[in-house]
Amino acid sequence: MSWRIKDWQRNRILQHEGIPDQLWQKLINLRCLKGLSPDELAHLRDCVTLFLHAKQINGAHDLVITDEMQVIIAIQACILILKLDLAYYENWVEIIVYPSEFIRDYNYADSAGVVHHVHTTASGESWLAGPVILSWQDIAHAVDHPGHNVVIHEFAHKIDMLNDGANGCPELHPNMSAHTWYEIFSKAYRKFCQQVTRGHGLIIDPYAAESPAEFFAVLSEVFFELPLIVKQHFPSIYEQLALFYRQNPAERWSQQN
């Protein structure tokens, strides 16, 4: 189903498939929603309803997906596009949820044609034009790990993939400079990789050093989960993320304190 639905169809979905009040009120205390205004929460609720109408969330290994689990996932997916558009999640349908970490087991060929075999555990994965795969254990325990959010991480990858695959630079808005984005992120990424190599104290997950795409996804996690950390330690990146997501979570947090 296209996100570009007619107004009457959209209103019908919101009227008949809306999130129950009791469930919504239970879940809007997620850390990534801190400081949202009543109007922003209302808009997010509509976004979540439309998201759940268009997507299929299926459990793997006999995991039963409850309404609460679906809404938790959808809220965290939709916070990234709160000020953007649901079209950022077009052209794919399924979200697969494992009870806990799952095994990634596949072969791939590098640029030289050499075939490599990957066999490792993961808490999330995003496929180009394919599903998002998540670990429920990691979602459920995110409250115990500030700054880590597997849903935000994987959906940041989905947004990044819209621009020639996941490369750490999503399709930017007309008021943004691709040159500025590249310069800021490249410089910060090189510096962060050096810190990881030297074993220096790290502000964010060292997994961000895996690639520019992972750097963008991890910074997106922290931008929504602990925005004051990004603004303090990566101020230029914070400015770019705020321009891209059209949100200022650090300001929201400051107003709450």
N, C-alpha and C positions, 0 to 999 in steps of 0.2 A: 504493500500500500504506500502511495506517495504521501510525504508529509504535506504536500501542497493541496490540502483538502479544502473543499468548499466550506464556507462559514456555517451553513446549516448542518453539514455532516460533523464538523468540529463541535458545534454546540450540542449535537445529539450525543456524541461520545462523552463529552464532559458531563452532561446531565445524567446519563445512564450508567457510566462506568467510573464515576468519580471516586476518589479515595474516601472511605468512611472517616468521619470526624475523629472518632476515638483512636483509630489507627494512625491517622495523620498527626494528631497531637502527641502521640507516644513517640513519634520518630523525628520530630523537627528539632530535637535537641542535639542532633549530630554536630560534631565539632566544626565541620566544613560549612555549616549554615549559620554560625555565630554572627549575630549582628544584622541579619537580614530584616528588612522592614516588613510590616504586614502586607504591603502591596507586592513586594518581591516574593514573599512566601506564597501568596495567592497565585502569582504567575508561575512559580515553581510547581505548585500543586497541579495546575493545568498541564504543564509540560510533562510531569510524571504520568498523569492520566493518559495523555496522547502517546507517550513513549510506550507504556504498557499495552496499549491497544495495538501498536504496530509490531512489537517485538514478542518473541517466544522465549521464555526463560525455562529451561529444562534441567532437571537434575540428572547427574551421572552416578553410576554405582548405587542405584536405588535411593538416592537422596530425594526426599519429598520436599518440594518447593511450596512453602506456605505463602499466603498473601503478604504477610509481614516481610518475608525474605524478598519478595518481588519488589515491594515498595522501597525497602532499604537500598537495594541495588539501583533502582530507577532514580531515587533521589540523588545519589552520589554521581550517577552518570549525567543527570540533567543539570547539576550545579555548574558544570563546565560551560553549558550552552544557555545559561539563564538569560544572558543579554545578547545571545547570538541567534541561532535558528535551529529548529529541529532537523532541518535538511542536512546538517553536519553528520547525522547518523542514518542517512539514506543508503539504499542499495545493499543492505544485508539485514538479516532477520533474527538470528538465533544467538542467545546467550546460554552457555553451558556451565553449570555449576557443579563442581566436585565437592565431596565432603571435606577434603583437605588438599594438601599439595598433590599434584599429579605428575606423571612421568611424560616428559617430552622425548620422543624417540623417532628420529627421522634422519635421512641423508640429505646433504645439499652439496652443490658444486660451487667452489669459489671462482673468482675472476680468472684464474689460471686453468680452470677446468678440473681441478683436483676435487675428488669427492670426499666429504667428511661425514662422519657419523656423530650425531648428537644423542646423548642419553643422560638426561638430567632431570631433577625435580623443579617444579615451578609453582608459583601461587597465582599466576595469571598469564594470559597470552592473547594477542589480538592477531587476527588473520586479515589480510587485505581482501576486501569484498567477501569476507567470511565471518565466522562467529567470533565472539569474545568468550574466552574461557577463564573461569574464576574459581578460586578456592573459598568455600564458605567459611572454613575455619579462620582464614585470614581476614575475611570481611567481618566476622563476628567478634574477633579479638582486636580489631583496629583501635578500639577505645583505649586499649592498654599500650598502644604504640603510637604516640602523637607524631604526626608527620608522615606516617605510613598509611597509604590508602590504596589498596590494589584496584578498586573500581575506578577511582580517578586516574590512576596510572594507566590502566589499559584503555580507558576511553580517551585519554590524551593521545595515546598512540593512534586510535581510530581517527581523531581529528588531524593528526600529523600525516596520516596515510593519504589524505585527500590531495596532497600536493606532491605528486611524483613518488609516492611511497614514504615510509617513515624515515625521515632524514634530520629531524630536529628543527625543521622550519615549516610550520603549517602555512596554508594559503593566507597571506596577510591582507588586512583591510586596505582600502585605497589611501587612508591617511597614515599608513605605516611605510617605513623604508626597509626593503629587503636587505639592502647593503648595511644599514644600521643594525638590523637584527643579526645578520651574519657576523659582523665585527664584534658585537657585544657577546654573543653566545660562544663564538669560537675562542675568543680571548679567555673567557671564564672557564670554558671546558678544558682548554690546555692547562690552565693554572690548576684546576681541580685534579686533573689526571696526574700532574706532578706531585700534588699533595698526597694522593693515594699511593703513588709509587714510593714516596719517601716515608710513608706511614705517619704523616702529620695528623694532628687532631682535625677531625672532619665534622662539618656542620650538618651535612646531608648524607644520605646512604651512599657508600662507596660504589654501589651498583651503577650509579649515575655515570661512572667513568667507562662503562662498557661501550658506549657509542654516543654520538650527538643525539640520537633519537631517545636513548635512555636518559640522557641528561635533561632533555626537555620534559620527559614524562615524570621524572623524579621531582624536578623543580615545580612542575604543575601540582603534584601532590602537596608539596610543602607550601606552595602559594595559597592553597585553599585551607590546608590543615593548620599551618603555623605561619601565617603571612608576615608577621613581624620579624621572623627569622630571615626570611628572604629579603625583606626590605632593608634589614640591617647589614647583612653579609653579602648580598648580591643586589645592590640598589639599582643598577642599570638593568639587570634582568627583571627585577620586579616591575620597573617602569614598562618594559616591553610586554610582559605578561598582562599587566593591567590594561594596556592598550589593546592587546589581542582579545582577551576575555571580556573586555569592557566592564571590569569589576575592580573594586578597590577594597579587598578584604581586610587589609591592614587598617584602613580607616574605620571599617565596621568594628573591628576588634578594639581599637583605641576608644571608640565611643562607648563600648561596653564596660571598659575598665574604670 
